[in-house]
């Protein structure tokens, strides 16, 4: 109860829920929690009482204020809603490819409106335009589809959490290139590198195997067919296509090995690790689970760099605090929730299972980690997917190691593609 960043993150979350869910309920929960803390823990806290109370109140107020700001921004309808419009838009994210369409997330060029517009192009082909391009789009500007039945996936809310407030459905003939533009150079570089690696993989592997390889390494579920998604969901292994902390850990291992191979000194090694983690985050579209793992890994690296004591719960809370400042709607993202719940479950619950299975040899740790991660994720998977897979535990114990191998192979493919492309071929064939 004395980890101040854990308490600060809880206060921030209550502030977010105050605006998005129920003002009275979560205001009372914050006041009640603060009163409880004052009665039982404040007197023995290592921090100054007045400073602690002011800081926690500030975090709650900041959660309220930041969420209100974002909520107010995205509640405003885009100009021309419900009408046939001609808009000059700039593509502000990597185009997303699906079996019968591709999507551009865009922002209105030279406009004070901060919301984003989703452009859905009905086509079997590949996206014609790329990140940063300025395009002219003609079509009817509508609100995204909303959930009509209880428990149904709410596509409108999903998009709103990403700042998307309008949607235009068009044919390829209704979008034309106006010019080239510049946005985030790091994201541009990541997209360029990703496309180059994917082209290399696509040239050497059959379409199905290439799509699976790219989906696992880059976390791009849009490459999977509807049938594949259904099978993986029923087996309870759809999470392998959501790039997570295990992927980041493997990337960190490969980068550490590279640093050792190059005989880098601590300063340059840490710079390599931090830059590599940031670049991989951009490669995987800055998903909440990857950002959580990246922030925690960066915290560990910096703690060792400055010879500070590491604390798991503080690191977990600090990463959540930063992600919720960046976008309060991350709190309602299933990937964000699963990432934090599973990470907490592995660290908190695994020692109890380890004692129960103490008679097992060394591989028993792998078994207990698998069990605790599945148990921790069970409530959320049942809620979001409306089913509990009885074979999921066994299948995950078999599949997860294979996924780790593929991610490692993907790292070698990525590095060798830019050193000398033919060197990557054996690793691509192995991964496929």
N, C-alpha and C positions, 0 to 999 in steps of 0.2 A: 504493500500500500504506500510505500515511500518513493516509488519510481515516479518522479514528477512528470515525465513525458508521457507515461501511460495515463495518468490522471488528466493531463492536458488534452490528450487525444480523445478520451471519453467525453470530456466537456465539449470539445469541438463537434463530436458526433451528435451529442444532444442538441447543440445549436443548429446543426443541419436539419435534424429531425423536427425541431421546433417549427421551422419554416415549411418544410416539405410534407409533414404528416399531421401534427396536432400541436398547436401553439400552447394550449393550456396544459395538456398532459406532460409534455417534455420540459416545459418551464418548471412545473412542479417536481418532476424527476430530478432536474438539475439542482433546484433549491433543496430538495430532500436529501439528495446525495451529498451536497456540500455541508448540510447540517450534520449528517451522520459522520462525515469525515472530521468535522470540527469537534464533535463530542468524543470520538474514540481514537483518533489518530493524530490530530493536529499537535497536541501537546508533546508527543514523543517524536515528531517529525524532525529530521536533521536540518530542515529548511526553516527560515524565519516565517512565523505564522502569518503576519500581515502580507508579506511578499507572496506567499503561497496562495492565499485567498484572492489577492488582486490578479495574480497570474492566471488562476483557473477561471475567474470571472471574465478576464480578457479573452481567453481561448473560447469560452462559450459565446461571448458577444461577437468575436471574430467569425465563428462558425455561422451565427445568425446573419451577420452583415454580409459576409461573402456569398452565402447561399441566396440571400435576398437580392443581391446584385446580379447573380447569374440567372436566378428565376425571373427577375424583371426584364432582363435582357432578352431571354428566349421566349417570353410570353408574348412579345410583340409579333404580330403577323408580318410576313414579308410583303413588300410593296407589290401590288398587282395580284394578290391572292384571289383565286377563283376566276381569273381572267386569262385569255390568251395573250401571252406577252412575248416580247423579244428582248432578251437580256444579254448583256456582255458580262461573262463570268470568267473567273480564273480558277483553274483546277488546283485545289490546295491540299490534296492527299493523293496517295498512290491509287490509280484506277483499280477497281476490283472486278475480276472476271468470274462470271457464272455460266452455267451451261447454255442458257438461252438469252443472256443479256450481259451487259457490263455497266458499271456504275462509276460516276464521277461525283466526288464531293467538292463543291465549288463555293466561292464567295462572290458576291456582286461587286464587279469592278467599279472603282471610283464612287463608292456609296458609303454613307455613314452607317448603314444597316450592318450589324455585326453577325447576324444569323447566317447559317450556311444553307445552300440549296443542293439537294440530291438530284442529279440528272441520271435517269435510268434509260439506257439505249437498248432497244430490243434488237438483238443481232446474234448470229452464231459466230461471228468473226471476232477478231482481236480488237482491243481499244485502239482507236486511231490517234489519240492525243495523250499527252503525258503531263506529269506533275509540273505546274508552273505555266502551262499553256493558257492563253486567253482565247476563249471561244464565244461565238454568238449562238444562242439557243432560242429556237422558236417552239412554243408549246403552251399548254395550259398549266399554270402554277397552282398546285393543290397542296393540301395537308397530307402528310403520309398516312397510310392506312392505320386505323386504331383497332384495338381489341374490342370485340363485340360480345364475347362470352366470358364468364368467369374462368380464370385459369389459362386463358388463351394468351399466347405471346403478344405483347403490346409493342408492335413495331414502331408506332409513333413515339412512345416514351423512350424506346431504345435509341432512336435517332436523336431525340431531343437532348439526351444525355451527352451526345457528341456535338451539340450545338446546331443540329440540322432542323430547320423549322419549316421547310417547304420542299416539294418534290415535283419534278417535271418528267413525264414519260413520253419519250419521243422515238422516232426512227432515225437511222444514221443520216438521212438527207436533211434533217432539221438541225444539225449541228455543224458549224463551220469554224475553221481556224481564223482568228483575227491577228494573232501575233504571239511571240514568245515572251515569257515573263520570268522573273526570278522571285523565289521565296526563300526557304531555309536551305542553305548550301549543304549542310550536313545530311538533311533528308534527301536532297537531290542526289548526293553521292551514294547514299545507302540504296536508293531505288535503282540507280544505274548499276551498282555492283550486284544487287539481287537479280536484276534482269539478265545480266551477263552469265551469272552462275546457272540460272534456270534454263537459259538457251543451251548451255553446254550439257546440262542434264537431259533436256528434251531431245537433243540430237543423238544421244547414246542409248537411251532407254525407251521402251515402248510407252505409249501415252499413259496407260494406267499406272505403271510402276513409277514413271517420272512424276506424275501428279502426287502420288503417295509420298515419294521422297521429298519433294518440295513442300508438301503440306506439313510434314513432320518437322522439317528443319526450320521453315519460315513461319509456321503456324497459320498457313493460308487455307482455311477450310473451304473457300470458294472453289478450289480445284477439285473437290470431291463431288461425285455424282450423288443424287438423292438416294439411290439404293445403297451406296457405300455408307452414307451418313446414318441411314436407318439401321444397318447391320451393326455398325460401331456403337450406336446409341443403345441398342438392345443388349450388346455384350458389356456395356458399362465402361467402354474404353475411349469414348469420344474425347476425353480430356487430353489424350496424347497429342492431339492436334492443337491444343492450346498451349503455346510456349510458356513454360513455367520456370520455377526456381531451379529444378533439376537441370534444365537446359542451360541456364545461366551458370550453374555450378560447373557443368562440363566445359562450357566456353572458358571459364576462369582457369580450369585445369590445363586446357590446351594452351592458353596464353601464358600461364606460368611455365609450362614446359618450353615454350618458345623463348621466354626470357632467360631461362637457364641455358638453353642451347646457344643463345647469343651472348651469354655471360654478361648480362646487364647488371649494373649496380642498383642498389635498392631504389634510388630516386627514379631512374629511368624505367626500372621494372614496374614500379607503382603507376607511373604515368602511362605505360603501355597497357596495364590492366584496366585502369580507369577509362582510357580512351576506347579500348576494345569493348568494354561493357556498354558504354554509351552508344557506340556504333552498332552493336548487336541489338540494342533496344530499338534503334531506328530501323534496323533491318526487319524487325518483327512488329512494326507499326505501333510502338509505344503502348502495348497492351498493359492493363493494370498489373497483371501477374508478373510480367517481365520487369516493369518499373519497380514493383515491390522488391523483387529479388536483386535488381541492380542497385537500388538504394541501400539495401542491407549489406550487400557485398562491398559497396563503396565505403560504407561505415566501418566494416571490419578492416578494410585496407587502410583507411585513414587512422583508425585506432592503433593498429600495429605500427604505422608510420610514425605516429606521435607517442607511441608507447603508452597508450591509455588502456584501461581495463574494459574488456568487452562485456556487454550485457544483452542477452537475446531479446528480452521483453522490451527494453528501451529501444533497441534497434528496430524491432517490429513496429512499435508505436511511432517512432520518428518517421519511418517510411510512410506509414498511413497518414500521419499529420501532413506531410509534404504533398502527397497525392491528393488529399482532400482540399488543400489550399488551391492546388492547380485546378481541380474540378470537383466540387462537392458532390456531383452526381455519380462519381466513382463509387460512392457508398452503396449505390443500388445496382451496381454492375455484378453479374453473377461470377465473372472471372475474378474480380476484386475480392468478393466474399469468400469464394472457394480457396483462393490463394492464401488468405490470412488464416482461415479456419484450419486448413490442412497443415500449414506451417506450425501453427500453435499446437495442433493435435500431435504432430510428430515429436515436437520437443517436450510437451507436457505429459502426454499419455504413454509415449514409447517406453520410458523407464519402468512403468508399472508392468507392462507386458513383458519387458526384458527379464524382470525378476520371475515372472510366471513361467517363462520358457528358458530358465537359466540352464537347464540340462542339455539344451541344443548346442551344437558346435558353432563355429564362427558365423556360418551363414544364417544363424538364428536371428541376428540383428536385422538382416534384410527382410526376414519374415515378419518381425514385429513392426518394422517401419511400414511395410505394406498393409498390415492389419490396421494400425493406428491411422494411417492416412485415409483408408477406406471408411473407417468408422467416423472419423471427423467430418468427412465429406458427405456422409449418408443423409443427414437431415436436409442439406441443400440440394443434393441430387434428386432426392425424393420430391422436394418441393418444385424444382424447376423442370424436371423431366417426367414427373408424375408416375414414376415406377422405381422399383428396387430390383436390381439384377442379382439373383442368387449366385450366379457364376462369376460375377464381376471380380471378386477377390482372387479366385484362382486364375482367371484370365489375366488380371493385372500383374500377378506375380510372374507370369510367363512372358507377358508382352513388354512390360516396362524395361527390363534389361535389354531387350532387342531395340527398343526406342533409344536407349542410351547409346548403343553401338551406332545406330544410324545418325544420331546427332554428332557423335565424334567423327564419323566418316564425313558428315556434312561440313564440319569445320576444316578437315583436310582438303575436301573438294573446293571449299571457298578460298582457302589460302593458295592452293596449287593452281587454281584457275587463273590467278593473276601473276603467278611466277612463270608457269609454262603449261598451257592447257592440256597437252597430252599426258602430263604427269597425273592429272586428276582422274583420268579414265578408269584405272583399276579400282579406285575408291568408289566411283560412281557405279560401276558394275557390281561391286560387292554390296553396296547399299541397296541396289535395286533387286 
